[in-house]
Amino acid sequence: MSKGHIIALDAMGGDQAPEVVIRGLEIAHERFPGIHFLLFGDSKRLNELLDKSSITHKSCSVHHTVDVVTSEAKPSQALRNGRESSMRIAINSVRDGLAEGVVSAGNTGALMAIAKFVLKTLPGIDRPAIGGFFPTQKGESLMLDLGANVECDSDNLVQFAVMGEVFVRTVLGLDKPSIGLLNVGSEQRKGHDSVRRASDILRNSHLPIHFHGFVEGDDIAAGTVDVIITDGFSGNIALKTAEGMVHLYSDYLKKVYRSTLISRLGYLLSRGALQRLKYRLDPRVYNGAVLLGLNGIVVKSHGGTDAVGFANAISVAVDMISNGFNNIIKEEFDTLNLEPDRDFQSSVL
């Protein structure tokens, strides 16, 4: 399924690059031995790390770059001054057909700006969106946007809904995933104009998706819907809040189990269940946000992740490539013919 694919890696992106990238590559290579990787970065450092790793030079090739996009760089600066950076040249390789997708743990804003500039958006999509998975009581759900677009109009939200539905259907294999719009209440009169207009379009259009309606913050963890649509402002707040709560409860559990001798004994008796809980909430399992809507596969790894998390981000890219995600998106937008919905939108303004 993954045989013959080529994936580009921004080897210098991330808090612990390039060491974490190479260690993650080792794990990914065991999962996908047929993948060839293009590594973009400082060739001297990369070759030194590869010589000590289990990766054969047949499985990857190193391409020297002279610059790095820093975590502090503004997107506009990265666009102007990062033309020779590992991030920019890795993305260029997708545009030029040398790779089918790119994975980077670098600066999120710079990655989105460069990817949009170099790859452009797919036909029918005005803005790309960042999508990521959340653990829920029923399994997992996809949320987008997670920060690429602070302000969105109703057209953007409808496009996000289509992209999210296709992603979950093709990558997760759900036949008819449910879609919900994140709002301050479930009633139709709640929320600002863009959200209410997007709801009207989705509810009354010919789009072949299962639109649930509005969902609230507590519906995210409940797994009320498979895909949650929101603007990047609310989505990023929800993401960071969820990450913070995981750290909070992990810290609470550690303190409680260390508090008394009886508590320590209780930990020993429940260690197996706690290990399963730890895995269920492990952010590395859900690492690998996807930049949906671009004319190429781009996956953003968390900048502070470890080798396991980076390998999981590579797995997300492999899944999207193997399932022909972008081709399906193009077909969906070709057949959807959103113009009647734009007419409908105008009628409800």
C-alpha positions in Angstrom: 0.0 0.0 0.0 2.9 2.4 0.8 5.4 0.9 -1.6 7.1 3.3 -3.9 5.9 6.5 -2.3 8.3 9.4 -1.7 8.0 11.7 1.3 10.0 14.9 2.0 11.0 15.7 5.5 12.0 19.1 6.8 14.8 17.7 8.9 15.7 21.0 10.6 12.2 21.9 11.8 11.2 21.3 15.4 12.6 21.9 18.9 15.0 18.9 18.8 15.8 18.7 15.1 17.4 17.0 13.4 18.0 14.2 16.1 14.2 13.6 16.7 13.6 13.6 12.9 16.1 10.8 12.3 14.9 8.8 15.3 11.3 9.2 14.1 12.4 8.2 10.6 13.8 5.0 12.0 10.4 4.1 13.5 8.6 5.1 10.3 11.0 3.0 8.2 10.1 -0.1 10.2 6.4 0.6 9.6 6.8 1.5 5.9 9.9 -0.1 4.5 8.8 0.7 0.9 8.8 4.5 1.4 11.7 6.6 0.2 12.5 9.7 2.2 14.0 13.0 1.0 15.8 14.7 3.9 16.3 18.5 3.6 18.8 20.1 6.0 22.4 20.4 7.1 23.9 17.5 5.2 26.9 17.1 7.5 24.7 16.8 10.7 22.2 14.5 8.9 24.8 12.2 7.5 26.5 11.9 10.9 23.2 10.9 12.4 22.3 8.5 9.6 25.7 6.7 9.9 24.8 5.9 13.5 21.2 4.9 12.7 19.6 1.7 11.3 18.4 3.6 8.2 20.1 2.5 4.9 21.1 5.2 2.4 18.8 3.3 -0.1 15.8 4.4 2.0 16.6 8.1 2.1 18.6 10.8 0.3 20.0 13.9 1.9 19.6 17.3 0.2 21.8 20.1 1.7 20.1 23.4 2.7 21.8 26.4 4.1 19.0 28.0 6.1 16.4 27.2 8.8 13.1 28.8 9.5 13.2 29.6 13.2 10.3 29.2 15.6 10.2 32.9 16.1 10.1 33.9 12.4 7.0 35.6 11.2 5.3 34.0 8.2 6.0 37.1 6.1 9.7 36.9 7.0 9.8 33.2 6.2 8.4 33.8 2.8 10.8 36.6 2.0 14.0 35.3 3.6 13.5 31.6 3.8 13.8 30.6 0.2 16.9 28.5 0.9 15.5 27.0 4.1 14.9 23.3 4.7 11.2 24.0 5.0 10.9 25.9 1.8 12.9 23.5 -0.4 11.1 20.4 1.1 7.8 22.0 0.1 9.3 22.9 -3.3 10.0 19.2 -3.8 6.2 18.4 -3.6 5.4 21.2 -6.1 8.1 19.9 -8.5 6.8 16.3 -8.3 9.9 15.0 -6.5 7.9 14.0 -3.4 4.2 13.2 -2.8 4.0 14.9 0.6 6.0 16.7 3.2 6.2 16.5 7.0 7.6 19.3 9.1 7.7 20.1 12.9 8.7 23.6 12.2 7.0 27.0 12.6 3.3 26.5 12.0 2.6 29.9 10.6 5.6 29.8 8.3 4.7 26.3 7.1 1.1 27.4 6.2 2.3 30.6 4.5 5.0 28.9 2.5 2.9 25.9 1.6 0.0 28.1 0.4 2.3 30.3 -1.6 4.2 27.4 -3.2 1.5 24.7 -3.6 -1.6 26.9 -4.0 -5.0 25.7 -3.0 -7.1 23.1 -4.7 -9.9 24.2 -7.1 -13.0 25.3 -5.2 -11.1 26.0 -1.9 -10.4 29.6 -0.9 -8.3 28.9 2.2 -6.5 25.8 3.5 -7.3 24.7 7.1 -5.4 22.8 9.8 -7.2 19.7 10.9 -6.3 17.4 13.9 -7.7 14.6 15.8 -9.2 14.7 19.3 -9.8 11.6 21.6 -13.4 11.2 22.5 -15.7 8.9 24.4 -16.6 7.1 21.2 -13.1 7.0 19.6 -11.8 10.1 17.9 -13.0 13.1 16.0 -11.5 15.6 13.5 -11.5 19.3 14.2 -10.7 22.1 11.7 -9.6 24.8 11.6 -7.0 24.7 14.4 -5.4 28.0 13.8 -4.7 28.8 10.2 -7.7 31.2 9.8 -8.6 33.3 12.7 -11.6 34.8 10.9 -13.8 32.7 8.6 -16.9 33.5 6.5 -19.7 31.1 5.8 -18.1 29.9 2.5 -14.9 29.0 4.3 -16.8 27.0 6.9 -18.7 25.1 4.3 -15.5 24.3 2.4 -14.0 23.1 5.7 -17.0 20.8 6.2 -16.5 19.2 2.8 -12.8 18.7 3.3 -13.2 17.3 6.8 -15.9 14.9 5.7 -13.8 13.6 2.8 -10.7 13.2 5.1 -12.6 11.2 7.7 -14.4 9.1 5.1 -11.2 8.2 3.1 -8.6 8.0 5.8 -10.6 6.6 8.7 -13.0 4.6 6.6 -16.3 6.0 8.0 -19.1 5.5 5.5 -21.0 8.7 6.3 -19.3 10.8 9.0 -21.4 13.3 10.9 -20.5 17.0 10.7 -21.1 19.6 13.4 -20.5 23.4 13.6 -18.9 24.5 16.9 -21.1 27.2 18.5 -22.2 28.8 21.8 -25.4 26.8 21.8 -27.4 24.2 19.8 -30.3 26.5 18.9 -30.4 27.9 15.4 -30.6 31.5 16.5 -27.3 31.2 18.5 -23.9 32.3 17.2 -22.5 35.0 14.9 -23.7 35.5 11.4 -21.0 33.4 9.6 -21.8 30.3 11.7 -25.6 30.7 11.3 -25.2 31.2 7.5 -22.9 28.2 7.1 -25.5 26.1 9.0 -28.3 27.3 6.7 -26.2 26.3 3.7 -25.2 22.9 5.0 -28.7 22.1 6.2 -30.5 23.2 3.0 -28.0 22.3 0.3 -27.6 19.3 -2.0 -24.2 18.4 -0.3 -24.2 14.6 0.3 -23.0 14.9 3.9 -24.6 14.1 7.2 -24.9 17.5 8.8 -25.8 17.2 12.5 -26.1 20.9 13.3 -24.5 23.0 16.0 -22.4 21.4 18.7 -21.0 22.9 21.9 -17.7 22.6 23.7 -18.7 19.6 25.8 -19.7 17.8 22.6 -16.0 17.6 21.5 -15.0 15.1 24.2 -18.3 13.3 24.0 -17.8 12.4 20.4 -21.2 13.8 19.4 -20.0 14.2 15.8 -17.1 12.8 13.7 -16.0 16.2 12.3 -16.1 19.5 14.1 -16.0 22.7 12.0 -14.9 26.0 13.5 -12.8 29.1 12.8 -9.1 29.0 13.6 -9.5 31.3 16.6 -11.9 29.0 18.5 -10.3 25.8 17.2 -6.8 26.7 18.5 -8.3 27.7 21.9 -10.1 24.3 22.1 -6.9 22.5 21.1 -4.7 24.2 23.7 -7.3 23.9 26.4 -7.6 20.1 25.7 -3.8 19.8 25.8 -3.7 21.7 29.1 -6.3 19.6 30.7 -4.5 16.4 29.8 -1.3 17.8 31.5 -3.4 18.9 34.5 -5.0 15.6 35.1 -1.8 13.7 34.6 -0.1 15.9 37.2 -3.1 15.4 39.6 -2.8 11.6 39.2 0.9 11.6 39.9 0.5 13.7 43.1 -2.4 11.6 44.3 -0.7 8.2 43.8 2.5 9.5 45.5 0.7 11.0 48.5 0.4 8.0 50.8 1.6 4.4 51.1 -1.9 3.2 50.4 -2.1 5.3 47.3 1.2 3.9 46.0 -0.2 0.4 46.6 -3.3 1.4 44.7 -1.1 2.5 41.8 0.5 -0.9 41.7 -2.8 -2.6 41.5 -4.2 -0.3 38.8 -1.0 0.2 36.8 -2.3 -1.8 33.8 -5.4 0.3 33.5 -3.4 3.5 34.0 -1.0 2.5 31.2 -4.0 2.0 28.9 -5.3 5.5 29.9 -1.9 7.0 29.3 -1.8 5.6 25.8 -5.4 6.7 25.1 -4.5 10.3 26.0 -1.0 10.3 24.7 -0.6 13.4 22.5 2.0 11.6 20.4 -0.7 9.2 19.2 -2.7 12.1 17.7 0.4 14.0 16.4 0.3 15.1 12.8 -2.1 17.9 12.0 -3.0 18.0 8.3 -3.0 21.2 6.1 -6.2 20.5 4.2 -7.0 22.2 0.9 -3.5 22.5 -0.6 -2.5 21.2 -3.9 -0.2 18.7 -2.2 0.0 16.7 1.1 1.4 18.7 4.0 1.5 17.4 7.6 2.5 19.5 10.6 4.1 17.7 13.5 4.1 19.3 17.0 7.4 21.1 17.4 8.1 19.6 20.8 7.3 16.0 20.0 9.6 13.0 20.3 10.6 10.3 17.8 7.3 8.4 18.3 5.2 11.5 17.7 7.2 12.4 14.6 6.8 8.9 13.2 3.1 9.1 13.7 3.1 12.4 11.7 4.8 10.5 8.9 2.1 7.8 9.2 -0.6 10.4 8.7 1.1 11.6 5.5 1.5 8.0 4.2 -2.3 7.4 4.9 -3.3 10.5 2.9 -1.0 9.6 0.0 -2.0 6.0 -0.1 -5.7 6.9 0.0 -5.4 9.5 -2.8 -6.9 12.1 -0.5 -6.3 15.1 -2.8 -7.6 13.4 -5.8 -10.8 12.6 -3.9 -11.1 16.2 -2.8 -10.8 17.4 -6.4 -13.5 14.9 -7.5 -15.8 16.0 -4.7 -15.6 19.7 -5.5 -16.0 18.9 -9.3 -19.2 17.1 -8.7 -20.6 19.2 -5.8 -21.2 22.4 -7.9 -21.3 24.8 -4.9 -22.7 27.7 -7.0 -26.3 26.9 -6.1 -25.4 27.0 -2.5 -23.7 30.4 -3.0 -27.0 31.6 -4.5 -28.8 30.1 -1.5 -26.4 31.9 0.8 -27.2 35.2 -0.9 -30.9 34.6 -0.4 -30.6 34.2 3.3 -28.4 37.3 3.9 
